[in-house]
């Protein structure tokens, strides 16, 4: 069986989180549009289950999540493969 190509998804996810945080700081309404809350569940806005995982409440929150993602995500992605890693990241509920 051929070994799966390492795709560096953990870096792409980190870049998305950083970009989302910058947009949150510049445009605070962005957070309300993509945050998972009771109103979004009542309105059946299912996309918020995915978009909320990229939002962060503060710079420290972002930095700690990036720390974990860069160190542990890189190891996990190498160990189990990029496809399984991305599935675990999005469906870790």
mmCIF file as gemmi writes it, N, C-alpha and C atoms, coordinates in Angstrom:
data_model
loop_
_atom_site.group_PDB
_atom_site.id
_atom_site.type_symbol
_atom_site.label_atom_id
_atom_site.label_alt_id
_atom_site.label_comp_id
_atom_site.label_asym_id
_atom_site.label_entity_id
_atom_site.label_seq_id
_atom_site.pdbx_PDB_ins_code
_atom_site.Cartn_x
_atom_site.Cartn_y
_atom_site.Cartn_z
_atom_site.occupancy
_atom_site.B_iso_or_equiv
_atom_site.pdbx_formal_charge
_atom_site.auth_seq_id
_atom_site.auth_asym_id
_atom_site.pdbx_PDB_model_num
ATOM 1 N N . UNK Axp A 1 ? 0.847 -1.18 0 1 0 ? 1 A 1
ATOM 2 C CA . UNK Axp A 1 ? 0 0 0 1 0 ? 1 A 1
ATOM 3 C C . UNK Axp A 1 ? 0.891 1.241 0 1 0 ? 1 A 1
ATOM 4 N N . UNK Axp A 2 ? 0.57 2.186 -0.861 1 0 ? 2 A 1
ATOM 5 C CA . UNK Axp A 2 ? 1.364 3.402 -0.984 1 0 ? 2 A 1
ATOM 6 C C . UNK Axp A 2 ? 1.08 4.353 0.175 1 0 ? 2 A 1
ATOM 7 N N . UNK Axp A 3 ? 2.14 4.974 0.693 1 0 ? 3 A 1
ATOM 8 C CA . UNK Axp A 3 ? 1.987 5.897 1.812 1 0 ? 3 A 1
ATOM 9 C C . UNK Axp A 3 ? 1.357 7.203 1.323 1 0 ? 3 A 1
ATOM 10 N N . UNK Axp A 4 ? 0.421 7.714 2.103 1 0 ? 4 A 1
ATOM 11 C CA . UNK Axp A 4 ? -0.276 8.946 1.759 1 0 ? 4 A 1
ATOM 12 C C . UNK Axp A 4 ? 0.67 10.139 1.824 1 0 ? 4 A 1
ATOM 13 N N . UNK Axp A 5 ? 0.494 11.072 0.906 1 0 ? 5 A 1
ATOM 14 C CA . UNK Axp A 5 ? 1.312 12.276 0.873 1 0 ? 5 A 1
ATOM 15 C C . UNK Axp A 5 ? 0.938 13.179 2.051 1 0 ? 5 A 1
ATOM 16 N N . UNK Axp A 6 ? 1.952 13.687 2.736 1 0 ? 6 A 1
ATOM 17 C CA . UNK Axp A 6 ? 1.752 14.607 3.859 1 0 ? 6 A 1
ATOM 18 C C . UNK Axp A 6 ? 1.364 15.975 3.3 1 0 ? 6 A 1
ATOM 19 N N . UNK Axp A 7 ? 0.21 16.494 3.675 1 0 ? 7 A 1
ATOM 20 C CA . UNK Axp A 7 ? -0.341 17.694 3.052 1 0 ? 7 A 1
ATOM 21 C C . UNK Axp A 7 ? -0.268 18.957 3.907 1 0 ? 7 A 1
ATOM 22 N N . UNK Axp A 8 ? 0.246 18.884 5.108 1 0 ? 8 A 1
ATOM 23 C CA . UNK Axp A 8 ? 0.393 20.044 5.988 1 0 ? 8 A 1
ATOM 24 C C . UNK Axp A 8 ? -0.948 20.732 6.278 1 0 ? 8 A 1
ATOM 25 N N . UNK Axp A 9 ? -1.988 19.952 6.469 1 0 ? 9 A 1
ATOM 26 C CA . UNK Axp A 9 ? -3.29 20.539 6.778 1 0 ? 9 A 1
ATOM 27 C C . UNK Axp A 9 ? -3.253 21.345 8.071 1 0 ? 9 A 1
ATOM 28 N N . UNK Axp A 10 ? -2.429 20.938 9.019 1 0 ? 10 A 1
ATOM 29 C CA . UNK Axp A 10 ? -2.355 21.678 10.278 1 0 ? 10 A 1
ATOM 30 C C . UNK Axp A 10 ? -1.899 23.121 10.033 1 0 ? 10 A 1
ATOM 31 N N . UNK Axp A 11 ? -1.054 23.352 9.034 1 0 ? 11 A 1
ATOM 32 C CA . UNK Axp A 11 ? -0.639 24.715 8.705 1 0 ? 11 A 1
ATOM 33 C C . UNK Axp A 11 ? -1.764 25.498 8.025 1 0 ? 11 A 1
ATOM 34 N N . UNK Axp A 12 ? -2.5 24.838 7.148 1 0 ? 12 A 1
ATOM 35 C CA . UNK Axp A 12 ? -3.63 25.501 6.495 1 0 ? 12 A 1
ATOM 36 C C . UNK Axp A 12 ? -4.694 25.894 7.528 1 0 ? 12 A 1
ATOM 37 N N . UNK Axp A 13 ? -4.975 25.004 8.454 1 0 ? 13 A 1
ATOM 38 C CA . UNK Axp A 13 ? -5.956 25.314 9.504 1 0 ? 13 A 1
ATOM 39 C C . UNK Axp A 13 ? -5.461 26.48 10.352 1 0 ? 13 A 1
ATOM 40 N N . UNK Axp A 14 ? -4.176 26.503 10.682 1 0 ? 14 A 1
ATOM 41 C CA . UNK Axp A 14 ? -3.601 27.609 11.453 1 0 ? 14 A 1
ATOM 42 C C . UNK Axp A 14 ? -3.763 28.926 10.702 1 0 ? 14 A 1
ATOM 43 N N . UNK Axp A 15 ? -3.495 28.909 9.412 1 0 ? 15 A 1
ATOM 44 C CA . UNK Axp A 15 ? -3.621 30.135 8.599 1 0 ? 15 A 1
ATOM 45 C C . UNK Axp A 15 ? -5.063 30.62 8.556 1 0 ? 15 A 1
ATOM 46 N N . UNK Axp A 16 ? -6.007 29.704 8.455 1 0 ? 16 A 1
ATOM 47 C CA . UNK Axp A 16 ? -7.426 30.08 8.461 1 0 ? 16 A 1
ATOM 48 C C . UNK Axp A 16 ? -7.804 30.699 9.802 1 0 ? 16 A 1
ATOM 49 N N . UNK Axp A 17 ? -7.333 30.114 10.9 1 0 ? 17 A 1
ATOM 50 C CA . UNK Axp A 17 ? -7.637 30.645 12.239 1 0 ? 17 A 1
ATOM 51 C C . UNK Axp A 17 ? -7.058 32.042 12.42 1 0 ? 17 A 1
ATOM 52 N N . UNK Axp A 18 ? -5.84 32.255 11.971 1 0 ? 18 A 1
ATOM 53 C CA . UNK Axp A 18 ? -5.206 33.574 12.092 1 0 ? 18 A 1
ATOM 54 C C . UNK Axp A 18 ? -5.964 34.595 11.25 1 0 ? 18 A 1
ATOM 55 N N . UNK Axp A 19 ? -6.308 34.228 10.035 1 0 ? 19 A 1
ATOM 56 C CA . UNK Axp A 19 ? -7.065 35.134 9.153 1 0 ? 19 A 1
ATOM 57 C C . UNK Axp A 19 ? -8.419 35.466 9.762 1 0 ? 19 A 1
ATOM 58 N N . UNK Axp A 20 ? -9.11 34.465 10.272 1 0 ? 20 A 1
ATOM 59 C CA . UNK Axp A 20 ? -10.419 34.692 10.895 1 0 ? 20 A 1
ATOM 60 C C . UNK Axp A 20 ? -10.286 35.61 12.101 1 0 ? 20 A 1
ATOM 61 N N . UNK Axp A 21 ? -9.226 35.442 12.895 1 0 ? 21 A 1
ATOM 62 C CA . UNK Axp A 21 ? -9.048 36.297 14.066 1 0 ? 21 A 1
ATOM 63 C C . UNK Axp A 21 ? -8.793 37.747 13.662 1 0 ? 21 A 1
ATOM 64 N N . UNK Axp A 22 ? -7.993 37.956 12.64 1 0 ? 22 A 1
ATOM 65 C CA . UNK Axp A 22 ? -7.737 39.317 12.162 1 0 ? 22 A 1
ATOM 66 C C . UNK Axp A 22 ? -9.042 39.961 11.689 1 0 ? 22 A 1
ATOM 67 N N . UNK Axp A 23 ? -9.841 39.197 10.961 1 0 ? 23 A 1
ATOM 68 C CA . UNK Axp A 23 ? -11.139 39.72 10.508 1 0 ? 23 A 1
ATOM 69 C C . UNK Axp A 23 ? -12.035 40.013 11.71 1 0 ? 23 A 1
ATOM 70 N N . UNK Axp A 24 ? -12.009 39.156 12.732 1 0 ? 24 A 1
ATOM 71 C CA . UNK Axp A 24 ? -12.804 39.39 13.947 1 0 ? 24 A 1
ATOM 72 C C . UNK Axp A 24 ? -12.416 40.7 14.619 1 0 ? 24 A 1
ATOM 73 N N . UNK Axp A 25 ? -11.126 40.986 14.668 1 0 ? 25 A 1
ATOM 74 C CA . UNK Axp A 25 ? -10.654 42.2 15.328 1 0 ? 25 A 1
ATOM 75 C C . UNK Axp A 25 ? -11.05 43.442 14.52 1 0 ? 25 A 1
ATOM 76 N N . UNK Axp A 26 ? -10.89 43.351 13.21 1 0 ? 26 A 1
ATOM 77 C CA . UNK Axp A 26 ? -11.187 44.503 12.344 1 0 ? 26 A 1
ATOM 78 C C . UNK Axp A 26 ? -12.694 44.716 12.201 1 0 ? 26 A 1
ATOM 79 N N . UNK Axp A 27 ? -13.441 43.636 12.054 1 0 ? 27 A 1
ATOM 80 C CA . UNK Axp A 27 ? -14.898 43.697 11.879 1 0 ? 27 A 1
ATOM 81 C C . UNK Axp A 27 ? -15.576 42.839 12.944 1 0 ? 27 A 1
ATOM 82 N N . UNK Axp A 28 ? -15.87 43.399 14.122 1 0 ? 28 A 1
ATOM 83 C CA . UNK Axp A 28 ? -16.45 42.603 15.219 1 0 ? 28 A 1
ATOM 84 C C . UNK Axp A 28 ? -17.755 41.89 14.861 1 0 ? 28 A 1
ATOM 85 N N . UNK Axp A 29 ? -18.511 42.419 13.919 1 0 ? 29 A 1
ATOM 86 C CA . UNK Axp A 29 ? -19.762 41.767 13.53 1 0 ? 29 A 1
ATOM 87 C C . UNK Axp A 29 ? -19.512 40.402 12.892 1 0 ? 29 A 1
ATOM 88 N N . UNK Axp A 30 ? -18.333 40.172 12.378 1 0 ? 30 A 1
ATOM 89 C CA . UNK Axp A 30 ? -17.953 38.888 11.779 1 0 ? 30 A 1
ATOM 90 C C . UNK Axp A 30 ? -18.152 37.75 12.777 1 0 ? 30 A 1
ATOM 91 N N . UNK Axp A 31 ? -17.798 37.988 14.023 1 0 ? 31 A 1
ATOM 92 C CA . UNK Axp A 31 ? -17.935 36.961 15.059 1 0 ? 31 A 1
ATOM 93 C C . UNK Axp A 31 ? -19.396 36.556 15.222 1 0 ? 31 A 1
ATOM 94 N N . UNK Axp A 32 ? -20.279 37.538 15.268 1 0 ? 32 A 1
ATOM 95 C CA . UNK Axp A 32 ? -21.705 37.247 15.441 1 0 ? 32 A 1
ATOM 96 C C . UNK Axp A 32 ? -22.295 36.49 14.255 1 0 ? 32 A 1
ATOM 97 N N . UNK Axp A 33 ? -21.746 36.689 13.08 1 0 ? 33 A 1
ATOM 98 C CA . UNK Axp A 33 ? -22.265 36.017 11.886 1 0 ? 33 A 1
ATOM 99 C C . UNK Axp A 33 ? -21.918 34.528 11.852 1 0 ? 33 A 1
ATOM 100 N N . UNK Axp A 34 ? -20.81 34.142 12.509 1 0 ? 34 A 1
ATOM 101 C CA . UNK Axp A 34 ? -20.332 32.765 12.392 1 0 ? 34 A 1
ATOM 102 C C . UNK Axp A 34 ? -20.236 32.008 13.716 1 0 ? 34 A 1
ATOM 103 N N . UNK Axp A 35 ? -20.561 32.648 14.815 1 0 ? 35 A 1
ATOM 104 C CA . UNK Axp A 35 ? -20.504 32.042 16.137 1 0 ? 35 A 1
ATOM 105 C C . UNK Axp A 35 ? -21.643 31.043 16.322 1 0 ? 35 A 1
ATOM 106 N N . UNK Axp A 36 ? -21.367 29.96 16.99 1 0 ? 36 A 1
ATOM 107 C CA . UNK Axp A 36 ? -22.4 28.971 17.303 1 0 ? 36 A 1
ATOM 108 C C . UNK Axp A 36 ? -23.043 29.366 18.626 1 0 ? 36 A 1
ATOM 109 N N . UNK Axp A 37 ? -24.326 29.686 18.574 1 0 ? 37 A 1
ATOM 110 C CA . UNK Axp A 37 ? -25.065 30.05 19.783 1 0 ? 37 A 1
ATOM 111 C C . UNK Axp A 37 ? -26.502 29.539 19.664 1 0 ? 37 A 1
ATOM 112 N N . UNK Axp A 38 ? -27.303 29.784 20.692 1 0 ? 38 A 1
ATOM 113 C CA . UNK Axp A 38 ? -28.672 29.265 20.702 1 0 ? 38 A 1
ATOM 114 C C . UNK Axp A 38 ? -29.482 29.809 19.537 1 0 ? 38 A 1
ATOM 115 N N . UNK Axp A 39 ? -29.308 31.088 19.222 1 0 ? 39 A 1
ATOM 116 C CA . UNK Axp A 39 ? -30.042 31.701 18.112 1 0 ? 39 A 1
ATOM 117 C C . UNK Axp A 39 ? -29.733 30.989 16.788 1 0 ? 39 A 1
ATOM 118 N N . UNK Axp A 40 ? -28.471 30.656 16.587 1 0 ? 40 A 1
ATOM 119 C CA . UNK Axp A 40 ? -28.1 29.983 15.338 1 0 ? 40 A 1
ATOM 120 C C . UNK Axp A 40 ? -28.664 28.569 15.269 1 0 ? 40 A 1
ATOM 121 N N . UNK Axp A 41 ? -28.796 27.911 16.411 1 0 ? 41 A 1
ATOM 122 C CA . UNK Axp A 41 ? -29.389 26.574 16.439 1 0 ? 41 A 1
ATOM 123 C C . UNK Axp A 41 ? -30.892 26.665 16.194 1 0 ? 41 A 1
ATOM 124 N N . UNK Axp A 42 ? -31.541 27.656 16.819 1 0 ? 42 A 1
ATOM 125 C CA . UNK Axp A 42 ? -32.981 27.853 16.61 1 0 ? 42 A 1
ATOM 126 C C . UNK Axp A 42 ? -33.296 28.172 15.153 1 0 ? 42 A 1
ATOM 127 N N . UNK Axp A 43 ? -32.41 28.89 14.484 1 0 ? 43 A 1
ATOM 128 C CA . UNK Axp A 43 ? -32.612 29.256 13.074 1 0 ? 43 A 1
ATOM 129 C C . UNK Axp A 43 ? -32.091 28.189 12.113 1 0 ? 43 A 1
ATOM 130 N N . UNK Axp A 44 ? -31.608 27.063 12.638 1 0 ? 44 A 1
ATOM 131 C CA . UNK Axp A 44 ? -31.121 25.927 11.865 1 0 ? 44 A 1
ATOM 132 C C . UNK Axp A 44 ? -29.983 26.333 10.928 1 0 ? 44 A 1
ATOM 133 N N . UNK Axp A 45 ? -29.054 27.118 11.456 1 0 ? 45 A 1
ATOM 134 C CA . UNK Axp A 45 ? -27.884 27.554 10.69 1 0 ? 45 A 1
ATOM 135 C C . UNK Axp A 45 ? -26.748 26.561 10.948 1 0 ? 45 A 1
ATOM 136 N N . UNK Axp A 46 ? -26.802 25.442 10.269 1 0 ? 46 A 1
ATOM 137 C CA . UNK Axp A 46 ? -25.896 24.316 10.48 1 0 ? 46 A 1
ATOM 138 C C . UNK Axp A 46 ? -24.445 24.667 10.161 1 0 ? 46 A 1
ATOM 139 N N . UNK Axp A 47 ? -24.218 25.56 9.216 1 0 ? 47 A 1
ATOM 140 C CA . UNK Axp A 47 ? -22.852 25.934 8.839 1 0 ? 47 A 1
ATOM 141 C C . UNK Axp A 47 ? -22.043 26.452 10.025 1 0 ? 47 A 1
ATOM 142 N N . UNK Axp A 48 ? -22.719 26.961 11.038 1 0 ? 48 A 1
ATOM 143 C CA . UNK Axp A 48 ? -22.016 27.508 12.195 1 0 ? 48 A 1
ATOM 144 C C . UNK Axp A 48 ? -21.298 26.442 13.026 1 0 ? 48 A 1
ATOM 145 N N . UNK Axp A 49 ? -21.67 25.189 12.874 1 0 ? 49 A 1
ATOM 146 C CA . UNK Axp A 49 ? -20.944 24.12 13.557 1 0 ? 49 A 1
ATOM 147 C C . UNK Axp A 49 ? -19.515 24.033 13.038 1 0 ? 49 A 1
ATOM 148 N N . UNK Axp A 50 ? -19.306 24.366 11.78 1 0 ? 50 A 1
ATOM 149 C CA . UNK Axp A 50 ? -17.965 24.353 11.181 1 0 ? 50 A 1
ATOM 150 C C . UNK Axp A 50 ? -17.275 25.699 11.369 1 0 ? 50 A 1
ATOM 151 N N . UNK Axp A 51 ? -17.973 26.793 11.08 1 0 ? 51 A 1
ATOM 152 C CA . UNK Axp A 51 ? -17.323 28.109 11.131 1 0 ? 51 A 1
ATOM 153 C C . UNK Axp A 51 ? -16.882 28.485 12.546 1 0 ? 51 A 1
ATOM 154 N N . UNK Axp A 52 ? -17.594 28.034 13.546 1 0 ? 52 A 1
ATOM 155 C CA . UNK Axp A 52 ? -17.262 28.4 14.923 1 0 ? 52 A 1
ATOM 156 C C . UNK Axp A 52 ? -15.909 27.848 15.376 1 0 ? 52 A 1
ATOM 157 N N . UNK Axp A 53 ? -15.436 26.761 14.778 1 0 ? 53 A 1
ATOM 158 C CA . UNK Axp A 53 ? -14.164 26.195 15.216 1 0 ? 53 A 1
ATOM 159 C C . UNK Axp A 53 ? -12.971 27.044 14.79 1 0 ? 53 A 1
ATOM 160 N N . UNK Axp A 54 ? -13.204 28.007 13.916 1 0 ? 54 A 1
ATOM 161 C CA . UNK Axp A 54 ? -12.121 28.892 13.485 1 0 ? 54 A 1
ATOM 162 C C . UNK Axp A 54 ? -12.11 30.221 14.23 1 0 ? 54 A 1
ATOM 163 N N . UNK Axp A 55 ? -13.116 30.473 15.072 1 0 ? 55 A 1
ATOM 164 C CA . UNK Axp A 55 ? -13.207 31.727 15.816 1 0 ? 55 A 1
ATOM 165 C C . UNK Axp A 55 ? -12.505 31.61 17.161 1 0 ? 55 A 1
ATOM 166 N N . UNK Axp A 56 ? -11.955 32.725 17.639 1 0 ? 56 A 1
ATOM 167 C CA . UNK Axp A 56 ? -11.253 32.751 18.929 1 0 ? 56 A 1
ATOM 168 C C . UNK Axp A 56 ? -11.634 34.01 19.7 1 0 ? 56 A 1
ATOM 169 N N . UNK Axp A 57 ? -11.716 33.874 21.014 1 0 ? 57 A 1
ATOM 170 C CA . UNK Axp A 57 ? -12.183 34.955 21.866 1 0 ? 57 A 1
ATOM 171 C C . UNK Axp A 57 ? -11.133 35.996 22.211 1 0 ? 57 A 1
ATOM 172 N N . UNK Axp A 58 ? -9.863 35.644 22.13 1 0 ? 58 A 1
ATOM 173 C CA . UNK Axp A 58 ? -8.798 36.594 22.464 1 0 ? 58 A 1
ATOM 174 C C . UNK Axp A 58 ? -7.505 36.14 21.795 1 0 ? 58 A 1
ATOM 175 N N . UNK Axp A 59 ? -6.516 37.003 21.838 1 0 ? 59 A 1
ATOM 176 C CA . UNK Axp A 59 ? -5.217 36.665 21.26 1 0 ? 59 A 1
ATOM 177 C C . UNK Axp A 59 ? -4.585 35.483 21.997 1 0 ? 59 A 1
ATOM 178 N N . UNK Axp A 60 ? -4.716 35.44 23.323 1 0 ? 60 A 1
ATOM 179 C CA . UNK Axp A 60 ? -4.169 34.326 24.109 1 0 ? 60 A 1
ATOM 180 C C . UNK Axp A 60 ? -4.855 33.018 23.723 1 0 ? 60 A 1
ATOM 181 N N . UNK Axp A 61 ? -6.171 33.061 23.568 1 0 ? 61 A 1
ATOM 182 C CA . UNK Axp A 61 ? -6.933 31.882 23.153 1 0 ? 61 A 1
ATOM 183 C C . UNK Axp A 61 ? -6.414 31.381 21.806 1 0 ? 61 A 1
ATOM 184 N N . UNK Axp A 62 ? -6.227 32.282 20.856 1 0 ? 62 A 1
ATOM 185 C CA . UNK Axp A 62 ? -5.702 31.917 19.542 1 0 ? 62 A 1
ATOM 186 C C . UNK Axp A 62 ? -4.303 31.319 19.653 1 0 ? 62 A 1
ATOM 187 N N . UNK Axp A 63 ? -3.43 31.958 20.415 1 0 ? 63 A 1
ATOM 188 C CA . UNK Axp A 63 ? -2.041 31.505 20.528 1 0 ? 63 A 1
ATOM 189 C C . UNK Axp A 63 ? -1.949 30.107 21.161 1 0 ? 63 A 1
ATOM 190 N N . UNK Axp A 64 ? -2.74 29.864 22.198 1 0 ? 64 A 1
ATOM 191 C CA . UNK Axp A 64 ? -2.72 28.545 22.841 1 0 ? 64 A 1
ATOM 192 C C . UNK Axp A 64 ? -3.254 27.46 21.908 1 0 ? 64 A 1
ATOM 193 N N . UNK Axp A 65 ? -4.304 27.778 21.168 1 0 ? 65 A 1
ATOM 194 C CA . UNK Axp A 65 ? -4.824 26.804 20.209 1 0 ? 65 A 1
ATOM 195 C C . UNK Axp A 65 ? -3.832 26.545 19.084 1 0 ? 65 A 1
ATOM 196 N N . UNK Axp A 66 ? -3.161 27.586 18.618 1 0 ? 66 A 1
ATOM 197 C CA . UNK Axp A 66 ? -2.158 27.419 17.563 1 0 ? 66 A 1
ATOM 198 C C . UNK Axp A 66 ? -0.971 26.608 18.069 1 0 ? 66 A 1
ATOM 199 N N . UNK Axp A 67 ? -0.574 26.84 19.305 1 0 ? 67 A 1
ATOM 200 C CA . UNK Axp A 67 ? 0.509 26.065 19.912 1 0 ? 67 A 1
ATOM 201 C C . UNK Axp A 67 ? 0.175 24.575 19.871 1 0 ? 67 A 1
ATOM 202 N N . UNK Axp A 68 ? -1.017 24.246 20.338 1 0 ? 68 A 1
ATOM 203 C CA . UNK Axp A 68 ? -1.44 22.841 20.358 1 0 ? 68 A 1
ATOM 204 C C . UNK Axp A 68 ? -1.552 22.289 18.945 1 0 ? 68 A 1
ATOM 205 N N . UNK Axp A 69 ? -2.12 23.067 18.05 1 0 ? 69 A 1
ATOM 206 C CA . UNK Axp A 69 ? -2.298 22.6 16.685 1 0 ? 69 A 1
ATOM 207 C C . UNK Axp A 69 ? -0.96 22.404 15.976 1 0 ? 69 A 1
ATOM 208 N N . UNK Axp A 70 ? -0.041 23.318 16.153 1 0 ? 70 A 1
ATOM 209 C CA . UNK Axp A 70 ? 1.239 23.209 15.462 1 0 ? 70 A 1
ATOM 210 C C . UNK Axp A 70 ? 2.1 22.058 15.986 1 0 ? 70 A 1
ATOM 211 N N . UNK Axp A 71 ? 2.089 21.852 17.29 1 0 ? 71 A 1
ATOM 212 C CA . UNK Axp A 71 ? 2.918 20.779 17.839 1 0 ? 71 A 1
ATOM 213 C C . UNK Axp A 71 ? 2.231 19.417 17.77 1 0 ? 71 A 1
ATOM 214 N N . UNK Axp A 72 ? 1.021 19.341 18.296 1 0 ? 72 A 1
ATOM 215 C CA . UNK Axp A 72 ? 0.342 18.054 18.335 1 0 ? 72 A 1
ATOM 216 C C . UNK Axp A 72 ? -0.307 17.713 17.001 1 0 ? 72 A 1
ATOM 217 N N . UNK Axp A 73 ? -0.818 18.726 16.298 1 0 ? 73 A 1
ATOM 218 C CA . UNK Axp A 73 ? -1.43 18.495 14.994 1 0 ? 73 A 1
ATOM 219 C C . UNK Axp A 73 ? -0.436 17.956 13.988 1 0 ? 73 A 1
ATOM 220 N N . UNK Axp A 74 ? 0.778 18.502 13.994 1 0 ? 74 A 1
ATOM 221 C CA . UNK Axp A 74 ? 1.818 18.045 13.066 1 0 ? 74 A 1
ATOM 222 C C . UNK Axp A 74 ? 2.164 16.582 13.336 1 0 ? 74 A 1
ATOM 223 N N . UNK Axp A 75 ? 2.303 16.237 14.601 1 0 ? 75 A 1
ATOM 224 C CA . UNK Axp A 75 ? 2.631 14.857 14.968 1 0 ? 75 A 1
ATOM 225 C C . UNK Axp A 75 ? 1.489 13.915 14.588 1 0 ? 75 A 1
ATOM 226 N N . UNK Axp A 76 ? 0.27 14.319 14.921 1 0 ? 76 A 1
ATOM 227 C CA . UNK Axp A 76 ? -0.887 13.468 14.623 1 0 ? 76 A 1
ATOM 228 C C . UNK Axp A 76 ? -1.072 13.3 13.12 1 0 ? 76 A 1
ATOM 229 N N . UNK Axp A 77 ? -0.927 14.391 12.375 1 0 ? 77 A 1
ATOM 230 C CA . UNK Axp A 77 ? -1.1 14.293 10.925 1 0 ? 77 A 1
ATOM 231 C C . UNK Axp A 77 ? -0.052 13.363 10.31 1 0 ? 77 A 1
ATOM 232 N N . UNK Axp A 78 ? 1.182 13.431 10.789 1 0 ? 78 A 1
ATOM 233 C CA . UNK Axp A 78 ? 2.222 12.524 10.278 1 0 ? 78 A 1
ATOM 234 C C . UNK Axp A 78 ? 1.927 11.075 10.644 1 0 ? 78 A 1
ATOM 235 N N . UNK Axp A 79 ? 1.396 10.89 11.84 1 0 ? 79 A 1
ATOM 236 C CA . UNK Axp A 79 ? 1.168 9.53 12.347 1 0 ? 79 A 1
ATOM 237 C C . UNK Axp A 79 ? -0.02 8.843 11.667 1 0 ? 79 A 1
ATOM 238 N N . UNK Axp A 80 ? -1.145 9.547 11.529 1 0 ? 80 A 1
ATOM 239 C CA . UNK Axp A 80 ? -2.359 8.901 11.014 1 0 ? 80 A 1
ATOM 240 C C . UNK Axp A 80 ? -2.661 9.252 9.563 1 0 ? 80 A 1
ATOM 241 N N . UNK Axp A 81 ? -1.976 10.25 9.011 1 0 ? 81 A 1
ATOM 242 C CA . UNK Axp A 81 ? -2.224 10.658 7.631 1 0 ? 81 A 1
ATOM 243 C C . UNK Axp A 81 ? -3.094 11.904 7.562 1 0 ? 81 A 1
ATOM 244 N N . UNK Axp A 82 ? -2.94 12.62 6.486 1 0 ? 82 A 1
ATOM 245 C CA . UNK Axp A 82 ? -3.623 13.91 6.334 1 0 ? 82 A 1
ATOM 246 C C . UNK Axp A 82 ? -5.137 13.774 6.243 1 0 ? 82 A 1
ATOM 247 N N . UNK Axp A 83 ? -5.623 12.776 5.516 1 0 ? 83 A 1
ATOM 248 C CA . UNK Axp A 83 ? -7.08 12.623 5.357 1 0 ? 83 A 1
ATOM 249 C C . UNK Axp A 83 ? -7.757 12.317 6.685 1 0 ? 83 A 1
ATOM 250 N N . UNK Axp A 84 ? -7.188 11.4 7.443 1 0 ? 84 A 1
ATOM 251 C CA . UNK Axp A 84 ? -7.772 11.078 8.746 1 0 ? 84 A 1
ATOM 252 C C . UNK Axp A 84 ? -7.658 12.255 9.706 1 0 ? 84 A 1
ATOM 253 N N . UNK Axp A 85 ? -6.55 12.98 9.631 1 0 ? 85 A 1
ATOM 254 C CA . UNK Axp A 85 ? -6.358 14.14 10.497 1 0 ? 85 A 1
ATOM 255 C C . UNK Axp A 85 ? -7.445 15.185 10.262 1 0 ? 85 A 1
ATOM 256 N N . UNK Axp A 86 ? -7.709 15.497 9.001 1 0 ? 86 A 1
ATOM 257 C CA . UNK Axp A 86 ? -8.7 16.531 8.704 1 0 ? 86 A 1
ATOM 258 C C . UNK Axp A 86 ? -10.098 16.07 9.125 1 0 ? 86 A 1
ATOM 259 N N . UNK Axp A 87 ? -10.382 14.781 8.987 1 0 ? 87 A 1
ATOM 260 C CA . UNK Axp A 87 ? -11.669 14.254 9.455 1 0 ? 87 A 1
ATOM 261 C C . UNK Axp A 87 ? -11.791 14.381 10.966 1 0 ? 87 A 1
ATOM 262 N N . UNK Axp A 88 ? -10.742 14.037 11.684 1 0 ? 88 A 1
ATOM 263 C CA . UNK Axp A 88 ? -10.758 14.161 13.142 1 0 ? 88 A 1
ATOM 264 C C . UNK Axp A 88 ? -10.905 15.624 13.549 1 0 ? 88 A 1
ATOM 265 N N . UNK Axp A 89 ? -10.23 16.51 12.859 1 0 ? 89 A 1
ATOM 266 C CA . UNK Axp A 89 ? -10.295 17.935 13.209 1 0 ? 89 A 1
ATOM 267 C C . UNK Axp A 89 ? -11.725 18.46 13.076 1 0 ? 89 A 1
ATOM 268 N N . UNK Axp A 90 ? -12.391 18.133 11.996 1 0 ? 90 A 1
ATOM 269 C CA . UNK Axp A 90 ? -13.73 18.675 11.755 1 0 ? 90 A 1
ATOM 270 C C . UNK Axp A 90 ? -14.831 17.932 12.484 1 0 ? 90 A 1
ATOM 271 N N . UNK Axp A 91 ? -14.624 16.668 12.792 1 0 ? 91 A 1
ATOM 272 C CA . UNK Axp A 91 ? -15.695 15.869 13.412 1 0 ? 91 A 1
ATOM 273 C C . UNK Axp A 91 ? -15.286 15.351 14.785 1 0 ? 91 A 1
ATOM 274 N N . UNK Axp A 92 ? -14.603 16.175 15.547 1 0 ? 92 A 1
ATOM 275 C CA . UNK Axp A 92 ? -14.105 15.757 16.857 1 0 ? 92 A 1
ATOM 276 C C . UNK Axp A 92 ? -15.149 15.826 17.958 1 0 ? 92 A 1
ATOM 277 N N . UNK Axp A 93 ? -16.36 16.153 17.619 1 0 ? 93 A 1
ATOM 278 C CA . UNK Axp A 93 ? -17.421 16.266 18.624 1 0 ? 93 A 1
ATOM 279 C C . UNK Axp A 93 ? -17.672 14.964 19.231 1 0 ? 93 A 1
